[in-house]
Amino acid sequence: MCLAIPGKIIEIDGDKVIVDYGSEKREARLLDKNFKVGDYVIVGGRIVLDRISEQEALESIKAWESLK
């Protein structure tokens, strides 16, 4: 099982995106072109897997931060 922290797409260049996780930014790959800057996403294996709502993302981020 894998747990993923949601991140926000801040840049798209072709099939590559930059995802902002707050404390760091990472590159990932898009297999589906139906994503846009500002989307909150789940990434696995450097591939954007799914979009989640901003509310879901912020709740998840808050839960992760409470574990620190």
PDB file of N, CA, C and O in Angstrom:
ATOM      1  N   MET A   1       0.843  -1.178   0.000  1.00  0.00           N
ATOM      2  CA  MET A   1       0.000   0.000   0.000  1.00  0.00           C
ATOM      3  C   MET A   1       0.884   1.235   0.000  1.00  0.00           C
ATOM      4  O   MET A   1       1.938   1.272   0.636  1.00  0.00           O
ATOM      5  N   CYS A   2       0.433   2.234  -0.721  1.00  0.00           N
ATOM      6  CA  CYS A   2       1.190   3.472  -0.833  1.00  0.00           C
ATOM      7  C   CYS A   2       0.315   4.628  -0.379  1.00  0.00           C
ATOM      8  O   CYS A   2      -0.859   4.704  -0.743  1.00  0.00           O
ATOM      9  N   LEU A   3       0.877   5.519   0.407  1.00  0.00           N
ATOM     10  CA  LEU A   3       0.181   6.724   0.819  1.00  0.00           C
ATOM     11  C   LEU A   3       0.804   7.906   0.101  1.00  0.00           C
ATOM     12  O   LEU A   3       2.027   8.012   0.011  1.00  0.00           O
ATOM     13  N   ALA A   4      -0.036   8.790  -0.408  1.00  0.00           N
ATOM     14  CA  ALA A   4       0.479   9.928  -1.169  1.00  0.00           C
ATOM     15  C   ALA A   4      -0.061  11.226  -0.598  1.00  0.00           C
ATOM     16  O   ALA A   4      -1.220  11.313  -0.191  1.00  0.00           O
ATOM     17  N   ILE A   5       0.788  12.217  -0.576  1.00  0.00           N
ATOM     18  CA  ILE A   5       0.403  13.559  -0.154  1.00  0.00           C
ATOM     19  C   ILE A   5      -0.004  14.330  -1.409  1.00  0.00           C
ATOM     20  O   ILE A   5       0.723  14.313  -2.402  1.00  0.00           O
ATOM     21  N   PRO A   6      -1.150  15.002  -1.380  1.00  0.00           N
ATOM     22  CA  PRO A   6      -1.548  15.763  -2.561  1.00  0.00           C
ATOM     23  C   PRO A   6      -0.633  16.959  -2.782  1.00  0.00           C
ATOM     24  O   PRO A   6      -0.088  17.536  -1.841  1.00  0.00           O
ATOM     25  N   GLY A   7      -0.484  17.309  -4.043  1.00  0.00           N
ATOM     26  CA  GLY A   7       0.283  18.482  -4.417  1.00  0.00           C
ATOM     27  C   GLY A   7      -0.488  19.274  -5.455  1.00  0.00           C
ATOM     28  O   GLY A   7      -1.475  18.797  -6.016  1.00  0.00           O
ATOM     29  N   LYS A   8      -0.027  20.483  -5.703  1.00  0.00           N
ATOM     30  CA  LYS A   8      -0.704  21.386  -6.631  1.00  0.00           C
ATOM     31  C   LYS A   8       0.157  21.590  -7.870  1.00  0.00           C
ATOM     32  O   LYS A   8       1.339  21.914  -7.759  1.00  0.00           O
ATOM     33  N   ILE A   9      -0.425  21.402  -9.046  1.00  0.00           N
ATOM     34  CA  ILE A   9       0.306  21.645 -10.290  1.00  0.00           C
ATOM     35  C   ILE A   9       0.536  23.144 -10.425  1.00  0.00           C
ATOM     36  O   ILE A   9      -0.405  23.937 -10.393  1.00  0.00           O
ATOM     37  N   ILE A  10       1.812  23.519 -10.577  1.00  0.00           N
ATOM     38  CA  ILE A  10       2.132  24.937 -10.729  1.00  0.00           C
ATOM     39  C   ILE A  10       2.705  25.272 -12.101  1.00  0.00           C
ATOM     40  O   ILE A  10       2.838  26.440 -12.463  1.00  0.00           O
ATOM     41  N   GLU A  11       3.044  24.223 -12.862  1.00  0.00           N
ATOM     42  CA  GLU A  11       3.615  24.458 -14.190  1.00  0.00           C
ATOM     43  C   GLU A  11       3.389  23.223 -15.053  1.00  0.00           C
ATOM     44  O   GLU A  11       3.519  22.091 -14.587  1.00  0.00           O
ATOM     45  N   ILE A  12       3.047  23.458 -16.324  1.00  0.00           N
ATOM     46  CA  ILE A  12       2.881  22.362 -17.284  1.00  0.00           C
ATOM     47  C   ILE A  12       3.709  22.690 -18.517  1.00  0.00           C
ATOM     48  O   ILE A  12       3.632  23.793 -19.057  1.00  0.00           O
ATOM     49  N   ASP A  13       4.504  21.717 -18.956  1.00  0.00           N
ATOM     50  CA  ASP A  13       5.302  21.856 -20.170  1.00  0.00           C
ATOM     51  C   ASP A  13       5.191  20.543 -20.939  1.00  0.00           C
ATOM     52  O   ASP A  13       5.944  19.602 -20.688  1.00  0.00           O
ATOM     53  N   GLY A  14       4.255  20.490 -21.867  1.00  0.00           N
ATOM     54  CA  GLY A  14       4.026  19.252 -22.605  1.00  0.00           C
ATOM     55  C   GLY A  14       3.451  18.196 -21.691  1.00  0.00           C
ATOM     56  O   GLY A  14       2.379  18.376 -21.113  1.00  0.00           O
ATOM     57  N   ASP A  15       4.180  17.072 -21.561  1.00  0.00           N
ATOM     58  CA  ASP A  15       3.698  16.005 -20.674  1.00  0.00           C
ATOM     59  C   ASP A  15       4.384  16.035 -19.312  1.00  0.00           C
ATOM     60  O   ASP A  15       4.241  15.102 -18.521  1.00  0.00           O
ATOM     61  N   LYS A  16       5.127  17.105 -19.038  1.00  0.00           N
ATOM     62  CA  LYS A  16       5.803  17.243 -17.747  1.00  0.00           C
ATOM     63  C   LYS A  16       5.144  18.352 -16.937  1.00  0.00           C
ATOM     64  O   LYS A  16       4.748  19.389 -17.470  1.00  0.00           O
ATOM     65  N   VAL A  17       5.039  18.105 -15.641  1.00  0.00           N
ATOM     66  CA  VAL A  17       4.465  19.101 -14.738  1.00  0.00           C
ATOM     67  C   VAL A  17       5.379  19.279 -13.537  1.00  0.00           C
ATOM     68  O   VAL A  17       6.167  18.398 -13.195  1.00  0.00           O
ATOM     69  N   ILE A  18       5.256  20.432 -12.910  1.00  0.00           N
ATOM     70  CA  ILE A  18       5.897  20.674 -11.628  1.00  0.00           C
ATOM     71  C   ILE A  18       4.777  20.695 -10.596  1.00  0.00           C
ATOM     72  O   ILE A  18       3.803  21.437 -10.725  1.00  0.00           O
ATOM     73  N   VAL A  19       4.938  19.864  -9.567  1.00  0.00           N
ATOM     74  CA  VAL A  19       3.941  19.753  -8.508  1.00  0.00           C
ATOM     75  C   VAL A  19       4.537  20.337  -7.234  1.00  0.00           C
ATOM     76  O   VAL A  19       5.624  19.952  -6.802  1.00  0.00           O
ATOM     77  N   ASP A  20       3.800  21.277  -6.640  1.00  0.00           N
ATOM     78  CA  ASP A  20       4.236  21.941  -5.411  1.00  0.00           C
ATOM     79  C   ASP A  20       3.608  21.235  -4.220  1.00  0.00           C
ATOM     80  O   ASP A  20       2.386  21.128  -4.114  1.00  0.00           O
ATOM     81  N   TYR A  21       4.468  20.753  -3.324  1.00  0.00           N
ATOM     82  CA  TYR A  21       4.015  20.071  -2.110  1.00  0.00           C
ATOM     83  C   TYR A  21       4.150  20.970  -0.877  1.00  0.00           C
ATOM     84  O   TYR A  21       4.046  20.495   0.253  1.00  0.00           O
ATOM     85  N   GLY A  22       4.378  22.247  -1.092  1.00  0.00           N
ATOM     86  CA  GLY A  22       4.545  23.175   0.031  1.00  0.00           C
ATOM     87  C   GLY A  22       5.995  23.301   0.439  1.00  0.00           C
ATOM     88  O   GLY A  22       6.575  24.382   0.347  1.00  0.00           O
ATOM     89  N   SER A  23       6.591  22.202   0.891  1.00  0.00           N
ATOM     90  CA  SER A  23       7.987  22.243   1.329  1.00  0.00           C
ATOM     91  C   SER A  23       8.957  21.930   0.198  1.00  0.00           C
ATOM     92  O   SER A  23      10.156  22.177   0.326  1.00  0.00           O
ATOM     93  N   GLU A  24       8.459  21.397  -0.893  1.00  0.00           N
ATOM     94  CA  GLU A  24       9.313  21.101  -2.048  1.00  0.00           C
ATOM     95  C   GLU A  24       8.481  20.995  -3.308  1.00  0.00           C
ATOM     96  O   GLU A  24       7.262  20.824  -3.266  1.00  0.00           O
ATOM     97  N   LYS A  25       9.178  21.102  -4.438  1.00  0.00           N
ATOM     98  CA  LYS A  25       8.544  20.974  -5.749  1.00  0.00           C
ATOM     99  C   LYS A  25       9.190  19.791  -6.464  1.00  0.00           C
ATOM    100  O   LYS A  25      10.402  19.592  -6.388  1.00  0.00           O
ATOM    101  N   ARG A  26       8.364  19.009  -7.159  1.00  0.00           N
ATOM    102  CA  ARG A  26       8.887  17.845  -7.876  1.00  0.00           C
ATOM    103  C   ARG A  26       8.289  17.768  -9.269  1.00  0.00           C
ATOM    104  O   ARG A  26       7.185  18.250  -9.521  1.00  0.00           O
ATOM    105  N   GLU A  27       9.041  17.156 -10.162  1.00  0.00           N
ATOM    106  CA  GLU A  27       8.565  16.949 -11.531  1.00  0.00           C
ATOM    107  C   GLU A  27       7.818  15.626 -11.619  1.00  0.00           C
ATOM    108  O   GLU A  27       8.196  14.638 -10.988  1.00  0.00           O
ATOM    109  N   ALA A  28       6.758  15.623 -12.405  1.00  0.00           N
ATOM    110  CA  ALA A  28       5.995  14.407 -12.664  1.00  0.00           C
ATOM    111  C   ALA A  28       5.568  14.417 -14.131  1.00  0.00           C
ATOM    112  O   ALA A  28       5.751  15.404 -14.844  1.00  0.00           O
ATOM    113  N   ARG A  29       5.003  13.305 -14.554  1.00  0.00           N
ATOM    114  CA  ARG A  29       4.614  13.149 -15.956  1.00  0.00           C
ATOM    115  C   ARG A  29       3.100  13.014 -16.063  1.00  0.00           C
ATOM    116  O   ARG A  29       2.455  12.355 -15.248  1.00  0.00           O
ATOM    117  N   LEU A  30       2.556  13.654 -17.088  1.00  0.00           N
ATOM    118  CA  LEU A  30       1.126  13.555 -17.379  1.00  0.00           C
ATOM    119  C   LEU A  30       0.899  12.492 -18.445  1.00  0.00           C
ATOM    120  O   LEU A  30       1.547  12.513 -19.491  1.00  0.00           O
ATOM    121  N   LEU A  31      -0.001  11.578 -18.191  1.00  0.00           N
ATOM    122  CA  LEU A  31      -0.420  10.625 -19.215  1.00  0.00           C
ATOM    123  C   LEU A  31      -1.744  11.061 -19.822  1.00  0.00           C
ATOM    124  O   LEU A  31      -2.123  10.603 -20.900  1.00  0.00           O
ATOM    125  N   ASP A  32      -2.445  11.952 -19.124  1.00  0.00           N
ATOM    126  CA  ASP A  32      -3.756  12.458 -19.529  1.00  0.00           C
ATOM    127  C   ASP A  32      -3.646  13.978 -19.609  1.00  0.00           C
ATOM    128  O   ASP A  32      -3.184  14.610 -18.659  1.00  0.00           O
ATOM    129  N   LYS A  33      -4.052  14.558 -20.694  1.00  0.00           N
ATOM    130  CA  LYS A  33      -3.920  16.014 -20.890  1.00  0.00           C
ATOM    131  C   LYS A  33      -5.042  16.821 -20.244  1.00  0.00           C
ATOM    132  O   LYS A  33      -5.106  18.034 -20.443  1.00  0.00           O
ATOM    133  N   ASN A  34      -5.923  16.190 -19.481  1.00  0.00           N
ATOM    134  CA  ASN A  34      -7.064  16.880 -18.886  1.00  0.00           C
ATOM    135  C   ASN A  34      -6.749  17.501 -17.532  1.00  0.00           C
ATOM    136  O   ASN A  34      -7.643  17.630 -16.695  1.00  0.00           O
ATOM    137  N   PHE A  35      -5.510  17.884 -17.302  1.00  0.00           N
ATOM    138  CA  PHE A  35      -5.106  18.552 -16.069  1.00  0.00           C
ATOM    139  C   PHE A  35      -4.685  19.968 -16.407  1.00  0.00           C
ATOM    140  O   PHE A  35      -4.271  20.256 -17.531  1.00  0.00           O
ATOM    141  N   LYS A  36      -4.795  20.858 -15.412  1.00  0.00           N
ATOM    142  CA  LYS A  36      -4.403  22.247 -15.647  1.00  0.00           C
ATOM    143  C   LYS A  36      -3.661  22.799 -14.424  1.00  0.00           C
ATOM    144  O   LYS A  36      -3.718  22.225 -13.336  1.00  0.00           O
ATOM    145  N   VAL A  37      -2.980  23.901 -14.621  1.00  0.00           N
ATOM    146  CA  VAL A  37      -2.297  24.569 -13.516  1.00  0.00           C
ATOM    147  C   VAL A  37      -3.344  24.906 -12.458  1.00  0.00           C
ATOM    148  O   VAL A  37      -4.420  25.412 -12.777  1.00  0.00           O
ATOM    149  N   GLY A  38      -3.020  24.622 -11.200  1.00  0.00           N
ATOM    150  CA  GLY A  38      -3.924  24.876 -10.094  1.00  0.00           C
ATOM    151  C   GLY A  38      -4.642  23.637  -9.598  1.00  0.00           C
ATOM    152  O   GLY A  38      -5.213  23.650  -8.508  1.00  0.00           O
ATOM    153  N   ASP A  39      -4.623  22.545 -10.396  1.00  0.00           N
ATOM    154  CA  ASP A  39      -5.250  21.296  -9.961  1.00  0.00           C
ATOM    155  C   ASP A  39      -4.452  20.666  -8.834  1.00  0.00           C
ATOM    156  O   ASP A  39      -3.221  20.669  -8.855  1.00  0.00           O
ATOM    157  N   TYR A  40      -5.158  20.126  -7.851  1.00  0.00           N
ATOM    158  CA  TYR A  40      -4.533  19.311  -6.815  1.00  0.00           C
ATOM    159  C   TYR A  40      -4.542  17.873  -7.301  1.00  0.00           C
ATOM    160  O   TYR A  40      -5.565  17.367  -7.762  1.00  0.00           O
ATOM    161  N   VAL A  41      -3.389  17.218  -7.192  1.00  0.00           N
ATOM    162  CA  VAL A  41      -3.242  15.882  -7.762  1.00  0.00           C
ATOM    163  C   VAL A  41      -2.538  14.932  -6.800  1.00  0.00           C
ATOM    164  O   VAL A  41      -1.883  15.334  -5.839  1.00  0.00           O
ATOM    165  N   ILE A  42      -2.709  13.649  -7.111  1.00  0.00           N
ATOM    166  CA  ILE A  42      -1.982  12.580  -6.437  1.00  0.00           C
ATOM    167  C   ILE A  42      -0.993  12.023  -7.459  1.00  0.00           C
ATOM    168  O   ILE A  42      -1.359  11.735  -8.598  1.00  0.00           O
ATOM    169  N   VAL A  43       0.254  11.876  -7.042  1.00  0.00           N
ATOM    170  CA  VAL A  43       1.322  11.389  -7.917  1.00  0.00           C
ATOM    171  C   VAL A  43       1.857  10.085  -7.347  1.00  0.00           C
ATOM    172  O   VAL A  43       2.060   9.961  -6.139  1.00  0.00           O
ATOM    173  N   GLY A  44       2.082   9.124  -8.217  1.00  0.00           N
ATOM    174  CA  GLY A  44       2.702   7.858  -7.828  1.00  0.00           C
ATOM    175  C   GLY A  44       3.713   7.461  -8.877  1.00  0.00           C
ATOM    176  O   GLY A  44       3.397   7.443 -10.067  1.00  0.00           O
ATOM    177  N   GLY A  45       4.910   7.146  -8.463  1.00  0.00           N
ATOM    178  CA  GLY A  45       5.945   6.754  -9.418  1.00  0.00           C
ATOM    179  C   GLY A  45       6.241   7.835 -10.438  1.00  0.00           C
ATOM    180  O   GLY A  45       6.541   7.543 -11.596  1.00  0.00           O
ATOM    181  N   ARG A  46       6.156   9.101  -9.999  1.00  0.00           N
ATOM    182  CA  ARG A  46       6.404  10.268 -10.851  1.00  0.00           C
ATOM    183  C   ARG A  46       5.390  10.430 -11.983  1.00  0.00           C
ATOM    184  O   ARG A  46       5.666  11.098 -12.979  1.00  0.00           O
ATOM    185  N   ILE A  47       4.215   9.813 -11.826  1.00  0.00           N
ATOM    186  CA  ILE A  47       3.138   9.942 -12.808  1.00  0.00           C
ATOM    187  C   ILE A  47       1.916  10.513 -12.095  1.00  0.00           C
ATOM    188  O   ILE A  47       1.540  10.041 -11.022  1.00  0.00           O
ATOM    189  N   VAL A  48       1.298  11.530 -12.694  1.00  0.00           N
ATOM    190  CA  VAL A  48       0.079  12.098 -12.129  1.00  0.00           C
ATOM    191  C   VAL A  48      -1.024  11.064 -12.298  1.00  0.00           C
ATOM    192  O   VAL A  48      -1.374  10.687 -13.416  1.00  0.00           O
ATOM    193  N   LEU A  49      -1.571  10.607 -11.162  1.00  0.00           N
ATOM    194  CA  LEU A  49      -2.560   9.537 -11.184  1.00  0.00           C
ATOM    195  C   LEU A  49      -3.994  10.030 -11.159  1.00  0.00           C
ATOM    196  O   LEU A  49      -4.856   9.476 -11.841  1.00  0.00           O
ATOM    197  N   ASP A  50      -4.257  11.073 -10.375  1.00  0.00           N
ATOM    198  CA  ASP A  50      -5.641  11.487 -10.193  1.00  0.00           C
ATOM    199  C   ASP A  50      -5.714  12.922  -9.716  1.00  0.00           C
ATOM    200  O   ASP A  50      -4.769  13.439  -9.120  1.00  0.00           O
ATOM    201  N   ARG A  51      -6.839  13.560  -9.980  1.00  0.00           N
ATOM    202  CA  ARG A  51      -7.127  14.904  -9.495  1.00  0.00           C
ATOM    203  C   ARG A  51      -8.040  14.765  -8.282  1.00  0.00           C
ATOM    204  O   ARG A  51      -8.923  13.907  -8.256  1.00  0.00           O
ATOM    205  N   ILE A  52      -7.825  15.608  -7.284  1.00  0.00           N
ATOM    206  CA  ILE A  52      -8.739  15.629  -6.142  1.00  0.00           C
ATOM    207  C   ILE A  52      -9.180  17.070  -5.918  1.00  0.00           C
ATOM    208  O   ILE A  52      -8.529  18.009  -6.378  1.00  0.00           O
ATOM    209  N   SER A  53     -10.284  17.233  -5.212  1.00  0.00           N
ATOM    210  CA  SER A  53     -10.789  18.579  -4.961  1.00  0.00           C
ATOM    211  C   SER A  53      -9.845  19.333  -4.028  1.00  0.00           C
ATOM    212  O   SER A  53      -9.076  18.733  -3.278  1.00  0.00           O
ATOM    213  N   GLU A  54      -9.921  20.641  -4.091  1.00  0.00           N
ATOM    214  CA  GLU A  54      -9.093  21.464  -3.203  1.00  0.00           C
ATOM    215  C   GLU A  54      -9.422  21.156  -1.750  1.00  0.00           C
ATOM    216  O   GLU A  54      -8.520  21.072  -0.916  1.00  0.00           O
ATOM    217  N   GLN A  55     -10.699  20.987  -1.439  1.00  0.00           N
ATOM    218  CA  GLN A  55     -11.102  20.692  -0.063  1.00  0.00           C
ATOM    219  C   GLN A  55     -10.478  19.381   0.417  1.00  0.00           C
ATOM    220  O   GLN A  55      -9.933  19.321   1.518  1.00  0.00           O
ATOM    221  N   GLU A  56     -10.556  18.326  -0.410  1.00  0.00           N
ATOM    222  CA  GLU A  56      -9.949  17.041  -0.041  1.00  0.00           C
ATOM    223  C   GLU A  56      -8.444  17.185   0.158  1.00  0.00           C
ATOM    224  O   GLU A  56      -7.871  16.638   1.100  1.00  0.00           O
ATOM    225  N   ALA A  57      -7.815  17.935  -0.751  1.00  0.00           N
ATOM    226  CA  ALA A  57      -6.364  18.120  -0.674  1.00  0.00           C
ATOM    227  C   ALA A  57      -5.977  18.828   0.619  1.00  0.00           C
ATOM    228  O   ALA A  57      -5.066  18.388   1.321  1.00  0.00           O
ATOM    229  N   LEU A  58      -6.658  19.912   0.934  1.00  0.00           N
ATOM    230  CA  LEU A  58      -6.307  20.683   2.128  1.00  0.00           C
ATOM    231  C   LEU A  58      -6.562  19.889   3.400  1.00  0.00           C
ATOM    232  O   LEU A  58      -5.790  19.993   4.353  1.00  0.00           O
ATOM    233  N   GLU A  59      -7.636  19.093   3.434  1.00  0.00           N
ATOM    234  CA  GLU A  59      -7.897  18.238   4.598  1.00  0.00           C
ATOM    235  C   GLU A  59      -6.794  17.195   4.763  1.00  0.00           C
ATOM    236  O   GLU A  59      -6.344  16.930   5.877  1.00  0.00           O
ATOM    237  N   SER A  60      -6.368  16.613   3.661  1.00  0.00           N
ATOM    238  CA  SER A  60      -5.313  15.602   3.702  1.00  0.00           C
ATOM    239  C   SER A  60      -3.987  16.214   4.150  1.00  0.00           C
ATOM    240  O   SER A  60      -3.279  15.638   4.975  1.00  0.00           O
ATOM    241  N   ILE A  61      -3.658  17.379   3.605  1.00  0.00           N
ATOM    242  CA  ILE A  61      -2.415  18.062   3.975  1.00  0.00           C
ATOM    243  C   ILE A  61      -2.435  18.404   5.472  1.00  0.00           C
ATOM    244  O   ILE A  61      -1.433  18.235   6.168  1.00  0.00           O
ATOM    245  N   LYS A  62      -3.570  18.880   5.951  1.00  0.00           N
ATOM    246  CA  LYS A  62      -3.706  19.211   7.372  1.00  0.00           C
ATOM    247  C   LYS A  62      -3.497  17.968   8.236  1.00  0.00           C
ATOM    248  O   LYS A  62      -2.833  18.034   9.270  1.00  0.00           O
ATOM    249  N   ALA A  63      -4.057  16.848   7.818  1.00  0.00           N
ATOM    250  CA  ALA A  63      -3.895  15.593   8.570  1.00  0.00           C
ATOM    251  C   ALA A  63      -2.428  15.157   8.595  1.00  0.00           C
ATOM    252  O   ALA A  63      -1.927  14.735   9.637  1.00  0.00           O
ATOM    253  N   TRP A  64      -1.738  15.257   7.456  1.00  0.00           N
ATOM    254  CA  TRP A  64      -0.318  14.896   7.398  1.00  0.00           C
ATOM    255  C   TRP A  64       0.498  15.791   8.317  1.00  0.00           C
ATOM    256  O   TRP A  64       1.377  15.316   9.036  1.00  0.00           O
ATOM    257  N   GLU A  65       0.205  17.091   8.294  1.00  0.00           N
ATOM    258  CA  GLU A  65       0.961  18.032   9.125  1.00  0.00           C
ATOM    259  C   GLU A  65       0.748  17.787  10.614  1.00  0.00           C
ATOM    260  O   GLU A  65       1.641  18.048  11.420  1.00  0.00           O
ATOM    261  N   SER A  66      -0.422  17.290  10.980  1.00  0.00           N
ATOM    262  CA  SER A  66      -0.684  17.016  12.393  1.00  0.00           C
ATOM    263  C   SER A  66       0.146  15.841  12.903  1.00  0.00           C
ATOM    264  O   SER A  66       0.280  15.664  14.114  1.00  0.00           O
ATOM    265  N   LEU A  67       0.700  15.039  12.003  1.00  0.00           N
ATOM    266  CA  LEU A  67       1.523  13.892  12.395  1.00  0.00           C
ATOM    267  C   LEU A  67       2.968  14.281  12.669  1.00  0.00           C
ATOM    268  O   LEU A  67       3.729  13.477  13.206  1.00  0.00           O
ATOM    269  N   LYS A  68       3.354  15.489  12.313  1.00  0.00           N
ATOM    270  CA  LYS A  68       4.740  15.933  12.502  1.00  0.00           C
ATOM    271  C   LYS A  68       5.057  16.147  13.960  1.00  0.00           C
ATOM    272  O   LYS A  68       6.179  16.522  14.299  1.00  0.00           O
TER     273      LYS A  68
END
